[in-house]
Amino acid sequence: MPATVDGRTDTHTPSRWTWSRVDSRTVTRLAAVALTCYLSWLAIGAFGRPYNFFDLKIYHGAVAWWAAGNDLYGFVAPRTTLGFTYPPFAALTMLPMAPLRVGMAGLINVLASLGTLAVVLTALLKPIAERMRWPLWFGVALAVPLAAAIEPVRETLGYGQVNLLLFGLVMADLIALRWRARRVLRGPVTGGLLRRCWLGGAWAGVGIGLATAIKLTPALFIVHLLLTRQWRAAFTAMATAAGVTLATFAVAGRASTTYFTEVLWDTGRVGEPDATPNQSLAGMLARLYDSMETPGLIYLAFAVLLLAVGLSRAASAHADGDELTAFTIIGLTANVISPISWTHHLVFVVPAVIILADAASRRRAASRGLRRTTAAPTGLNGIGGLRSPIWYPTLTGARHAAAAVALYALFLISPIWPYEHQLPAVSHYQDGLFGALMENSLAIALIVLVAALPWRPGAEPVFYPEHQRQDRRTPALRA
């Protein structure tokens, strides 16, 4: 029954108009998401390579071979010279797929990887969406297909790799550190023990520890936690990695002994350093020297330098309150200094694009309303000092936005493949200097990001509790 106020009947006509507008806006957003998914699918077909779960077939064959009672590291995939190269704990986590067909295992891996990517992007985009007042679901729905189209993600999905799952484990610790900081600032979490531990971020470090036990390169994140004095998370990560590794010795002692005494030191099992997909510093130097081997001393010198730069810049980003950039720099540094970093390993390019785009947005927002003044000409009456407003340059943040677009375009197109060469059959300078630059373009981009990726002061601090308690006690010092 219509409501009556002062003799007037309220028919709620404006509500119908509002809902119509909301519905049309939602339909427009859904159409934009559908178009983005379609264009991303076309981009994968245009710039990607034929994918047939090649790596997953090796993992599947190895764990099935192992489950039958054979030596895990004695497996060699048919028609290849490749075998299992991860620690035995990784094989234990993959063991449930042994009774499955390769196609089913690949589908499960794709769904799990995309789900992990969606969760991570939700966590990364949430602060940005809240600040920009965008609907979070819309940003994530656009970001997932856009991320899936670039080289590291499409290679991970197509080859059946685990990089997005490891990425999710590492970024889970970033989320835990956020929750822990929130607990300190807002007070303790109420409820049961599990609820307090979970929402209080007490588990920060578990993800990095598990990722390190599966693949050794995430151990660099533990070094970052130690250097930034995030002791609890660092010790949790070390205890987790050591605990699951020792537990694996108890379950699979023979495979563990073989891995740590033989396989870990056999670099030839992974692949040739000069192979085009190896976009690490070592791979780039091998190709620039047109050699099948990496020049050892030069690689060591540059690797130590870039390691120092990466750790130093990550610590500075942490100190200025931007832990996402700190984690991203560490992930990129690990890619650069690792002897082998295949293109599907480079998933930390995804948050790097987000950081650059957000930095552009923040600088643009900070410039609004700022004005510069200049003295006006003195009038005939001798009165001077009049000032006319001139708006702050409209291109504020443009270089960061351009860098974000260029970085995304580079990893979308991935220009390394038209210039792929392999010694001794073909020289890496077969297509001249330009071809050599294109063949190393992703590695060059990684080095530039380690040295120049900007951080956003105060974006998302995850300081350890002592500093936060001190800040709460002395607000004047913060001002």
C-alpha positions as CSV (number, residue, x, y, z in Angstrom):
1,M,0.0,0.0,0.0
2,P,1.5,3.4,-0.9
3,A,2.7,5.5,2.0
4,T,0.9,8.8,2.7
5,V,2.8,11.8,4.1
6,D,1.0,15.1,4.6
7,G,-1.8,14.0,2.3
8,R,0.6,13.1,-0.5
9,T,1.1,9.6,-1.9
10,D,4.6,8.4,-2.2
11,T,4.8,6.0,-5.2
12,H,8.6,5.4,-5.0
13,T,9.0,6.3,-8.6
14,P,12.7,7.5,-8.1
15,S,13.6,4.0,-6.8
16,R,12.6,2.4,-10.1
17,W,14.7,4.9,-12.0
18,T,17.7,4.2,-9.7
19,W,17.4,0.5,-10.1
20,S,17.2,0.9,-13.9
21,R,20.4,2.9,-13.9
22,V,22.2,0.4,-11.7
23,D,21.1,-2.5,-13.9
24,S,22.3,-0.8,-17.0
25,R,25.6,0.0,-15.4
26,T,26.0,-3.6,-14.3
27,V,25.1,-4.9,-17.8
28,T,27.7,-2.5,-19.3
29,R,30.3,-3.8,-16.9
30,L,29.5,-7.4,-17.6
31,A,29.8,-6.7,-21.3
32,A,33.2,-5.1,-20.7
33,V,34.3,-8.2,-18.8
34,A,33.1,-10.5,-21.6
35,L,34.9,-8.4,-24.2
36,T,38.1,-8.4,-22.2
37,C,37.9,-12.2,-21.9
38,Y,37.4,-12.6,-25.6
39,L,40.3,-10.2,-26.5
40,S,42.6,-12.0,-24.0
41,W,41.7,-15.3,-25.7
42,L,42.6,-13.9,-29.1
43,A,45.8,-12.5,-27.7
44,I,46.8,-15.9,-26.3
45,G,46.2,-17.4,-29.7
46,A,48.1,-14.6,-31.5
47,F,51.1,-14.3,-29.2
48,G,51.2,-17.6,-27.3
49,R,52.7,-20.9,-28.4
50,P,51.2,-24.4,-28.8
51,Y,50.4,-25.6,-25.4
52,N,49.8,-29.3,-24.5
53,F,50.7,-29.5,-20.8
54,F,54.2,-30.4,-21.7
55,D,55.7,-29.9,-18.3
56,L,52.7,-31.4,-16.5
57,K,53.2,-34.6,-18.6
58,I,56.8,-34.8,-17.1
59,Y,55.5,-34.3,-13.5
60,H,52.6,-36.7,-14.0
61,G,54.9,-39.4,-15.5
62,A,57.5,-38.9,-12.8
63,V,55.1,-39.2,-9.8
64,A,53.3,-42.2,-11.5
65,W,56.7,-43.8,-12.0
66,W,57.6,-43.1,-8.4
67,A,54.2,-44.4,-7.1
68,A,55.0,-47.7,-8.8
69,G,58.1,-48.1,-6.6
70,N,60.8,-46.7,-9.0
71,D,63.4,-44.0,-8.4
72,L,61.8,-40.6,-8.7
73,Y,64.9,-39.0,-10.2
74,G,65.6,-41.9,-12.5
75,F,62.5,-41.1,-14.6
76,V,63.1,-39.7,-18.1
77,A,60.1,-38.5,-20.1
78,P,59.5,-40.4,-23.4
79,R,61.1,-38.8,-26.5
80,T,63.0,-36.3,-24.3
81,T,66.0,-36.1,-22.0
82,L,64.0,-34.4,-19.2
83,G,63.1,-35.7,-15.8
84,F,61.8,-34.4,-12.4
85,T,63.9,-31.5,-11.1
86,Y,62.0,-30.3,-8.0
87,P,62.6,-31.4,-4.4
88,P,60.8,-34.5,-3.3
89,F,58.3,-32.5,-1.2
90,A,57.0,-31.1,-4.4
91,A,56.6,-34.7,-5.7
92,L,54.6,-35.5,-2.6
93,T,52.2,-32.6,-3.2
94,M,51.8,-33.8,-6.8
95,L,51.3,-37.4,-5.9
96,P,47.5,-37.3,-5.9
97,M,47.4,-36.7,-9.6
98,A,49.2,-40.0,-10.3
99,P,46.0,-42.0,-10.9
100,L,44.5,-39.3,-13.0
101,R,44.7,-38.8,-16.7
102,V,47.0,-36.0,-17.9
103,G,44.1,-34.0,-19.4
104,M,42.2,-34.1,-16.1
105,A,45.3,-33.3,-14.1
106,G,45.9,-30.4,-16.4
107,L,42.4,-29.1,-16.1
108,I,42.5,-29.2,-12.3
109,N,45.8,-27.3,-12.4
110,V,44.4,-24.6,-14.7
111,L,41.4,-24.1,-12.5
112,A,43.4,-24.1,-9.3
113,S,45.9,-21.6,-10.8
114,L,43.2,-19.3,-12.1
115,G,41.5,-19.5,-8.8
116,T,44.7,-18.6,-7.0
117,L,45.3,-15.7,-9.4
118,A,41.8,-14.4,-8.8
119,V,42.3,-14.5,-5.0
120,V,45.7,-12.8,-5.2
121,L,44.4,-10.1,-7.5
122,T,41.4,-9.5,-5.2
123,A,43.8,-8.9,-2.3
124,L,46.1,-6.7,-4.4
125,L,43.3,-4.6,-5.9
126,K,41.1,-4.2,-2.8
127,P,43.0,-1.2,-1.4
128,I,43.1,0.4,-4.8
129,A,39.4,-0.2,-5.5
130,E,38.4,1.2,-2.1
131,R,40.5,4.3,-2.7
132,M,39.2,4.8,-6.2
133,R,35.6,3.8,-5.2
134,W,35.4,1.1,-7.9
135,P,33.5,-2.1,-7.4
136,L,36.0,-4.7,-6.5
137,W,34.4,-7.5,-8.5
138,F,34.6,-5.5,-11.7
139,G,38.3,-4.8,-11.3
140,V,39.1,-8.4,-10.5
141,A,36.9,-9.7,-13.4
142,L,38.9,-7.5,-15.8
143,A,42.3,-8.1,-14.2
144,V,42.2,-12.0,-14.3
145,P,41.8,-12.3,-18.1
146,L,44.2,-9.5,-18.7
147,A,46.8,-11.2,-16.5
148,A,46.1,-14.6,-18.1
149,A,47.0,-13.2,-21.5
150,I,50.6,-12.2,-20.7
151,E,53.6,-14.5,-21.2
152,P,54.3,-15.8,-17.7
153,V,50.7,-16.7,-16.9
154,R,49.7,-18.2,-20.2
155,E,52.9,-20.3,-20.2
156,T,52.2,-21.5,-16.7
157,L,48.6,-22.5,-17.6
158,G,49.5,-24.0,-21.0
159,Y,52.4,-26.1,-19.8
160,G,50.8,-27.1,-16.5
161,Q,53.3,-25.4,-14.3
162,V,53.0,-24.5,-10.6
163,N,54.2,-20.9,-10.6
164,L,50.9,-19.3,-9.9
165,L,50.4,-21.7,-7.0
166,L,53.8,-20.7,-5.6
167,F,53.0,-17.1,-6.2
168,G,49.8,-17.5,-4.2
169,L,51.7,-19.0,-1.3
170,V,54.1,-16.1,-1.2
171,M,51.4,-13.5,-1.5
172,A,49.4,-15.2,1.2
173,D,52.1,-14.2,3.6
174,L,51.8,-10.6,2.4
175,I,48.1,-10.8,3.3
176,A,48.9,-12.3,6.7
177,L,51.3,-9.5,7.4
178,R,48.6,-7.0,6.6
179,W,46.2,-8.7,8.9
180,R,48.8,-8.8,11.6
181,A,49.4,-5.0,11.3
182,R,45.6,-4.5,11.4
183,R,45.4,-6.5,14.6
184,V,48.0,-4.3,16.2
185,L,46.4,-1.1,15.2
186,R,42.8,-2.0,15.9
187,G,43.2,-4.3,18.8
188,P,43.3,-8.1,19.3
189,V,40.9,-10.4,17.4
190,T,38.2,-11.9,19.5
191,G,36.9,-15.5,19.2
192,G,38.4,-18.9,19.3
193,L,42.0,-19.8,19.0
194,L,41.9,-20.7,15.3
195,R,40.0,-17.5,14.5
196,R,42.5,-15.4,16.4
197,C,45.5,-17.1,14.7
198,W,44.0,-16.8,11.3
199,L,42.6,-13.3,11.3
200,G,45.6,-12.1,13.4
201,G,48.1,-13.1,10.8
202,A,50.0,-15.4,13.2
203,W,50.7,-17.8,10.2
204,A,52.7,-15.2,8.3
205,G,55.8,-17.1,6.9
206,V,54.1,-20.4,6.4
207,G,53.4,-19.7,2.7
208,I,57.0,-18.7,2.0
209,G,58.3,-21.7,3.9
210,L,56.1,-24.1,1.8
211,A,57.1,-22.4,-1.4
212,T,60.8,-22.7,-0.5
213,A,60.3,-26.4,0.2
214,I,58.7,-26.9,-3.2
215,K,61.2,-24.7,-5.1
216,L,64.3,-23.2,-3.6
217,T,64.2,-19.7,-5.1
218,P,61.5,-18.3,-2.8
219,A,64.1,-18.6,0.0
220,L,65.2,-15.0,-1.0
221,F,61.9,-13.8,0.6
222,I,63.2,-15.2,3.9
223,V,66.4,-13.1,3.5
224,H,64.2,-10.1,2.9
225,L,62.2,-10.8,6.1
226,L,65.5,-11.1,8.1
227,L,66.9,-7.9,6.7
228,T,63.7,-6.0,7.5
229,R,63.7,-7.5,11.0
230,Q,60.3,-9.2,10.6
231,W,61.7,-11.9,12.9
232,R,58.5,-13.8,13.6
233,A,57.6,-14.3,9.9
234,A,61.2,-15.1,9.0
235,F,61.5,-17.8,11.7
236,T,58.1,-19.2,10.8
237,A,59.2,-19.5,7.2
238,M,62.5,-21.1,8.1
239,A,60.8,-23.5,10.5
240,T,58.1,-24.5,7.9
241,A,60.6,-25.1,5.2
242,A,62.9,-27.1,7.4
243,G,60.0,-29.0,9.0
244,V,58.4,-30.2,5.8
245,T,61.8,-31.0,4.3
246,L,62.8,-33.2,7.3
247,A,59.4,-34.8,7.3
248,T,59.9,-35.6,3.6
249,F,63.2,-37.3,4.5
250,A,61.2,-39.5,6.9
251,V,58.7,-40.4,4.2
252,A,60.9,-40.5,1.1
253,G,64.5,-40.8,2.4
254,R,65.9,-42.3,-0.8
255,A,64.5,-39.6,-3.0
256,S,65.5,-36.8,-0.6
257,T,69.1,-38.1,-0.4
258,T,69.4,-38.3,-4.1
259,Y,68.0,-34.8,-4.6
260,F,70.3,-33.0,-2.1
261,T,73.4,-35.0,-3.0
262,E,73.1,-35.2,-6.7
263,V,70.1,-33.6,-8.5
264,L,70.4,-30.2,-6.8
265,W,74.0,-29.8,-8.2
266,D,73.3,-31.1,-11.7
267,T,72.5,-27.9,-13.6
268,G,72.3,-29.9,-16.9
269,R,69.0,-31.4,-15.9
270,V,67.2,-28.1,-16.1
271,G,68.2,-27.0,-19.6
272,E,70.8,-25.1,-21.5
273,P,71.6,-21.6,-20.1
274,D,71.6,-19.9,-23.6
275,A,68.1,-21.2,-24.4
276,T,65.8,-18.3,-25.4
277,P,63.2,-19.0,-22.8
278,N,65.8,-18.5,-20.0
279,Q,65.3,-14.8,-19.4
280,S,67.6,-14.6,-16.3
281,L,70.9,-12.7,-16.1
282,A,72.8,-15.9,-16.7
283,G,70.8,-16.6,-19.9
284,M,71.2,-13.1,-21.2
285,L,75.0,-13.1,-20.7
286,A,75.3,-16.5,-22.4
287,R,73.4,-15.2,-25.4
288,L,75.2,-11.9,-25.5
289,Y,78.5,-13.8,-25.5
290,D,77.1,-16.1,-28.1
291,S,78.1,-19.1,-26.0
292,M,76.3,-22.2,-24.7
293,E,77.8,-21.5,-21.2
294,T,77.4,-18.5,-19.0
295,P,80.6,-16.5,-18.4
296,G,81.0,-17.4,-14.7
297,L,82.9,-14.5,-13.2
298,I,81.0,-11.8,-15.0
299,Y,77.7,-13.5,-14.1
300,L,78.8,-13.7,-10.4
301,A,79.8,-10.1,-10.3
302,F,76.6,-8.8,-11.8
303,A,74.4,-11.2,-9.8
304,V,75.9,-10.0,-6.5
305,L,75.4,-6.4,-7.6
306,L,71.8,-6.9,-8.6
307,L,71.1,-8.9,-5.5
308,A,72.4,-6.0,-3.3
309,V,70.3,-3.6,-5.3
310,G,67.2,-5.7,-5.0
311,L,67.5,-6.4,-1.3
312,S,68.3,-2.7,-0.6
313,R,65.4,-1.3,-2.6
314,A,63.0,-3.9,-1.1
315,A,64.1,-2.9,2.4
316,S,63.6,0.8,1.5
317,A,60.1,0.1,0.1
318,H,59.3,-1.8,3.3
319,A,60.5,1.1,5.5
320,D,58.4,3.5,3.5
321,G,55.3,1.4,4.0
322,D,54.9,-0.4,0.7
323,E,55.3,-4.1,1.3
324,L,53.7,-5.1,-2.0
325,T,56.5,-3.4,-3.9
326,A,59.1,-4.9,-1.5
327,F,57.8,-8.4,-2.2
328,T,57.6,-7.7,-5.9
329,I,61.2,-6.5,-6.1
330,I,62.3,-9.6,-4.2
331,G,60.4,-11.9,-6.6
332,L,61.9,-10.1,-9.6
333,T,65.4,-10.2,-8.1
334,A,65.1,-14.0,-7.6
335,N,64.2,-14.3,-11.3
336,V,67.2,-12.2,-12.4
337,I,69.9,-13.8,-10.3
338,S,68.7,-17.4,-10.7
339,P,70.8,-19.4,-13.3
340,I,67.6,-20.5,-15.0
341,S,64.4,-18.4,-15.1
342,W,62.0,-19.7,-17.8
343,T,59.4,-17.2,-19.0
344,H,56.7,-18.9,-17.0
345,H,58.7,-18.1,-13.8
346,L,58.2,-14.4,-14.2
347,V,54.8,-14.1,-12.6
348,F,55.9,-11.1,-10.4
349,V,55.5,-9.0,-13.5
350,V,51.8,-9.0,-12.7
351,P,52.0,-7.0,-9.4
352,A,54.7,-4.8,-11.0
353,V,52.2,-3.6,-13.6
354,I,49.6,-3.0,-10.8
355,I,52.2,-1.0,-8.8
356,L,53.1,1.2,-11.8
357,A,49.5,1.8,-12.7
358,D,48.6,2.7,-9.0
359,A,51.7,4.9,-8.7
360,A,50.4,6.8,-11.8
361,S,46.9,7.1,-10.2
362,R,48.3,8.3,-6.9
363,R,50.5,11.0,-8.5
364,R,47.6,12.1,-10.7
365,A,45.3,12.3,-7.7
366,A,47.9,14.2,-5.6
367,S,48.2,16.8,-8.4
368,R,44.5,17.8,-8.4
369,G,43.9,21.2,-7.0
370,L,47.6,22.1,-6.9
371,R,48.4,25.4,-8.5
372,R,51.4,27.3,-9.5
373,T,51.4,31.1,-9.5
374,T,53.3,33.6,-11.5
375,A,53.5,37.3,-11.0
376,A,51.2,39.4,-13.2
377,P,52.5,42.5,-15.1
378,T,52.6,45.6,-13.0
379,G,49.7,47.9,-13.7
380,L,49.8,51.6,-14.7
381,N,49.1,52.6,-11.1
382,G,52.3,50.9,-10.0
383,I,50.5,48.1,-8.1
384,G,52.2,44.9,-8.7
385,G,52.3,41.4,-7.1
386,L,49.0,40.2,-8.7
387,R,49.1,36.5,-9.3
388,S,47.1,34.4,-11.7
389,P,46.6,30.6,-11.1
390,I,48.1,28.1,-13.5
391,W,47.0,24.5,-13.1
392,Y,49.6,21.9,-12.2
393,P,50.9,20.1,-15.3
394,T,48.2,17.6,-16.5
395,L,50.8,15.0,-17.4
396,T,51.5,14.2,-13.8
397,G,51.9,10.4,-13.4
398,A,52.0,9.9,-17.2
399,R,55.5,8.3,-17.2
400,H,54.3,5.7,-14.7
401,A,51.2,5.0,-16.7
402,A,53.2,4.7,-19.8
403,A,55.6,2.4,-18.1
404,A,52.7,0.2,-16.9
405,V,51.3,0.0,-20.5
406,A,54.7,-0.6,-22.0
407,L,55.5,-3.4,-19.5
408,Y,52.2,-5.1,-20.1
409,A,52.5,-4.8,-23.8
410,L,56.0,-6.2,-23.8
411,F,55.0,-9.3,-21.8
412,L,51.8,-9.6,-23.9
413,I,53.6,-9.6,-27.2
414,S,56.7,-11.4,-25.9
415,P,59.1,-10.4,-28.8
416,I,61.6,-13.1,-27.8
417,W,60.1,-15.9,-29.9
418,P,60.5,-14.5,-33.4
419,Y,64.2,-14.2,-32.7
420,E,64.6,-17.6,-30.9
421,H,68.0,-19.2,-31.7
422,Q,69.9,-22.1,-30.2
423,L,73.6,-22.9,-30.3
424,P,75.4,-24.6,-31.9
425,A,73.0,-24.7,-34.8
426,V,72.3,-20.9,-35.0
427,S,74.1,-17.9,-33.6
428,H,72.2,-15.6,-31.3
429,Y,73.3,-12.7,-33.5
430,Q,71.7,-14.3,-36.6
431,D,69.3,-11.3,-36.8
432,G,71.8,-8.6,-35.9
433,L,71.9,-6.4,-32.9
434,F,68.2,-5.7,-32.9
435,G,67.4,-9.4,-32.9
436,A,69.7,-9.9,-30.0
437,L,68.0,-7.2,-28.0
438,M,64.6,-8.6,-28.8
439,E,65.7,-12.1,-27.7
440,N,66.8,-10.6,-24.4
441,S,64.0,-8.1,-24.0
442,L,62.3,-9.7,-21.1
443,A,65.5,-10.1,-19.1
444,I,66.4,-6.5,-19.7
445,A,62.9,-5.5,-18.5
446,L,63.4,-7.5,-15.3
447,I,66.7,-5.8,-14.6
448,V,65.2,-2.4,-15.1
449,L,62.3,-3.2,-12.8
450,V,64.7,-4.4,-10.0
451,A,66.7,-1.1,-10.3
452,A,63.8,1.3,-10.9
453,L,60.4,0.0,-9.9
454,P,58.9,2.8,-7.8
455,W,57.3,2.3,-4.4
456,R,54.3,4.1,-3.0
457,P,55.1,5.6,0.5
458,G,52.4,4.6,3.0
459,A,50.5,2.4,0.5
460,E,50.2,-0.7,2.7
461,P,52.6,-0.8,5.7
462,V,53.1,-4.1,7.5
463,F,55.6,-3.0,10.1
464,Y,56.4,-5.2,13.0
465,P,54.3,-4.6,16.1
466,E,56.9,-2.7,18.2
467,H,57.0,0.2,15.7
468,Q,53.2,0.3,15.4
469,R,52.7,0.4,19.2
470,Q,55.2,3.2,19.3
471,D,53.4,5.1,16.6
472,R,50.1,4.8,18.5
473,R,51.7,6.2,21.7
474,T,53.4,9.1,19.9
475,P,51.1,10.5,17.3
476,A,52.9,13.8,17.3
477,L,56.1,12.1,16.0
478,R,54.1,10.7,13.1
479,A,52.9,14.1,12.1
